[in-house]
Amino acid sequence: MMIDFPETKVVSIPCTPLEGMEIVHLSDLHIDHKTPIKVLEKLVTIVNSISPDIVVITGDIIDTNPLDIADKLMLFKKICCPIYFVSGNHDLRWLSLLVTLLSSETVHFMDNRYHCLYYQDQPYYLAGIADRFANFFGIKRTSNTLESINSHKIPLIFLAHQPKDYRLALRLGSSVFLTGHTHGGQIFPFHLLVRMVQPFLNGIHHKDQMYIYVSRGFGTWGVPFRLLAPSEVTHIKMCAEMV
């Protein structure tokens, strides 16, 4: 886990139909038995203070058997808005248990699924895909159920763990693609290695008609340390044009 609690990063993403909508984007928490519960309690407090319309988590929530950290995972149910999450590669070993523990009326699992939601009176789709390594764990990864979205002329926010899935997001007609996995390289100069295997490292990008945001993530992996790649809690504000 990171040594210092990350500051909230405010990001504006153009999506005129959803102008004014606010999202907290979390990724790569990597919660395990070493993660201080006070850090997660503070995270919940910060999210609730932002009071977003939704929270999205783009994978790698855990790094251990979720039954061993159930008290920490239950804290997410104290967040006062709906949460939508997709799997990351570190979740896959225990995914069934994780989904069972987290899922509720306000916490929704989004692998290979979509929901039609509303911001004020504006409909939009929120969709997600299982991590790219899912098949290696005998877990289904398919976009078949998502293909019908493209025929609808309303905004689509697409969630996936790895930036490589931007091509799928584009094909489905996404307005916004939210992802993580890279940690922004975590420790300089490892960002050079990440860029060899991922199309985007961190931050906001624009591809055709779609905006992409790659979170550097909340936690750490391997060593509890970052260099020139600070962790983040991302506060996304939908706007009419790039600020």
VENLIN-V383714 format. One record per residue. N is the residue number from 1. RES is the residue in one small letter. SS is DSSP state (h for helix, s for strand, l for the rest). D_FIRST is the distance of its C-alpha to the first C-alpha in whole Angstrom. Layout:
N&RES&SS&D_FIRST / N&RES&SS&D_FIRST
//
This chain:
1&m&l&0 / 2&m&l&4 / 3&i&l&7 / 4&d&l&9 / 5&f&l&10 / 6&p&l&11 / 7&e&l&15 / 8&t&s&17 / 9&k&s&19 / 10&v&s&22 / 11&v&s&24 / 12&s&s&27 / 13&i&s&28 / 14&p&s&32 / 15&c&l&33 / 16&t&h&37 / 17&p&h&37 / 18&l&h&34 / 19&e&l&34 / 20&g&l&33 / 21&m&l&30 / 22&e&s&27 / 23&i&s&23 / 24&v&s&20 / 25&h&s&18 / 26&l&s&14 / 27&s&l&13 / 28&d&l&10 / 29&l&l&8 / 30&h&l&7 / 31&i&s&8 / 32&d&l&8 / 33&h&l&10 / 34&k&l&7 / 35&t&l&6 / 36&p&l&8 / 37&i&h&11 / 38&k&h&12 / 39&v&h&9 / 40&l&h&11 / 41&e&h&14 / 42&k&h&14 / 43&l&h&13 / 44&v&h&16 / 45&t&h&18 / 46&i&h&18 / 47&v&h&19 / 48&n&h&22 / 49&s&h&23 / 50&i&h&23 / 51&s&l&25 / 52&p&l&25 / 53&d&l&27 / 54&i&s&25 / 55&v&s&21 / 56&v&s&20 / 57&i&s&17 / 58&t&s&17 / 59&g&l&16 / 60&d&l&13 / 61&i&l&12 / 62&i&s&11 / 63&d&l&10 / 64&t&l&13 / 65&n&l&16 / 66&p&h&16 / 67&l&h&19 / 68&d&h&16 / 69&i&h&14 / 70&a&h&17 / 71&d&h&17 / 72&k&h&14 / 73&l&h&15 / 74&m&h&18 / 75&l&h&17 / 76&f&h&17 / 77&k&h&21 / 78&k&h&21 / 79&i&l&21 / 80&c&l&24 / 81&c&l&25 / 82&p&s&25 / 83&i&s&22 / 84&y&s&22 / 85&f&s&20 / 86&v&s&20 / 87&s&l&19 / 88&g&l&17 / 89&n&l&17 / 90&h&l&14 / 91&d&l&16 / 92&l&h&19 / 93&r&h&20 / 94&w&h&19 / 95&l&h&21 / 96&s&h&24 / 97&l&h&22 / 98&l&h&19 / 99&v&h&22 / 100&t&h&24 / 101&l&h&21 / 102&l&h&21 / 103&s&l&24 / 104&s&l&26 / 105&e&l&29 / 106&t&l&26 / 107&v&s&23 / 108&h&s&25 / 109&f&s&24 / 110&m&l&25 / 111&d&l&25 / 112&n&l&29 / 113&r&s&30 / 114&y&s&31 / 115&h&s&32 / 116&c&s&35 / 117&l&s&33 / 118&y&s&35 / 119&y&s&34 / 120&q&l&37 / 121&d&l&40 / 122&q&s&38 / 123&p&s&37 / 124&y&s&34 / 125&y&s&33 / 126&l&s&29 / 127&a&s&29 / 128&g&s&26 / 129&i&l&26 / 130&a&l&24 / 131&d&l&22 / 132&r&l&24 / 133&f&l&23 / 134&a&h&24 / 135&n&h&28 / 136&f&h&27 / 137&f&h&25 / 138&g&l&29 / 139&i&l&27 / 140&k&l&29 / 141&r&l&29 / 142&t&l&32 / 143&s&l&33 / 144&n&h&36 / 145&t&h&36 / 146&l&h&34 / 147&e&h&37 / 148&s&h&40 / 149&i&h&37 / 150&n&h&39 / 151&s&h&42 / 152&h&l&41 / 153&k&l&41 / 154&i&l&38 / 155&p&s&35 / 156&l&s&32 / 157&i&s&29 / 158&f&s&27 / 159&l&s&23 / 160&a&s&22 / 161&h&s&19 / 162&q&s&20 / 163&p&h&22 / 164&k&h&25 / 165&d&h&26 / 166&y&h&28 / 167&r&h&31 / 168&l&h&31 / 169&a&h&30 / 170&l&h&33 / 171&r&h&35 / 172&l&l&35 / 173&g&l&36 / 174&s&l&32 / 175&s&l&32 / 176&v&s&28 / 177&f&s&26 / 178&l&s&22 / 179&t&s&20 / 180&g&s&16 / 181&h&l&15 / 182&t&l&15 / 183&h&h&12 / 184&g&h&15 / 185&g&h&15 / 186&q&l&12 / 187&i&s&14 / 188&f&l&17 / 189&p&l&20 / 190&f&l&18 / 191&h&h&19 / 192&l&h&22 / 193&l&h&22 / 194&v&h&20 / 195&r&h&23 / 196&m&h&25 / 197&v&h&24 / 198&q&l&23 / 199&p&l&26 / 200&f&l&23 / 201&l&l&20 / 202&n&l&19 / 203&g&s&21 / 204&i&s&24 / 205&h&s&27 / 206&h&s&31 / 207&k&s&32 / 208&d&l&36 / 209&q&l&36 / 210&m&s&32 / 211&y&s&29 / 212&i&s&26 / 213&y&s&22 / 214&v&s&19 / 215&s&l&16 / 216&r&l&13 / 217&g&l&11 / 218&f&l&8 / 219&g&l&5 / 220&t&l&5 / 221&w&l&7 / 222&g&l&9 / 223&v&l&8 / 224&p&l&5 / 225&f&l&8 / 226&r&l&10 / 227&l&s&14 / 228&l&l&16 / 229&a&l&14 / 230&p&l&12 / 231&s&l&10 / 232&e&l&13 / 233&v&s&14 / 234&t&s&17 / 235&h&s&21 / 236&i&s&23 / 237&k&s&27 / 238&m&s&30 / 239&c&s&33 / 240&a&l&36 / 241&e&l&36 / 242&m&l&33 / 243&v&l&32
//
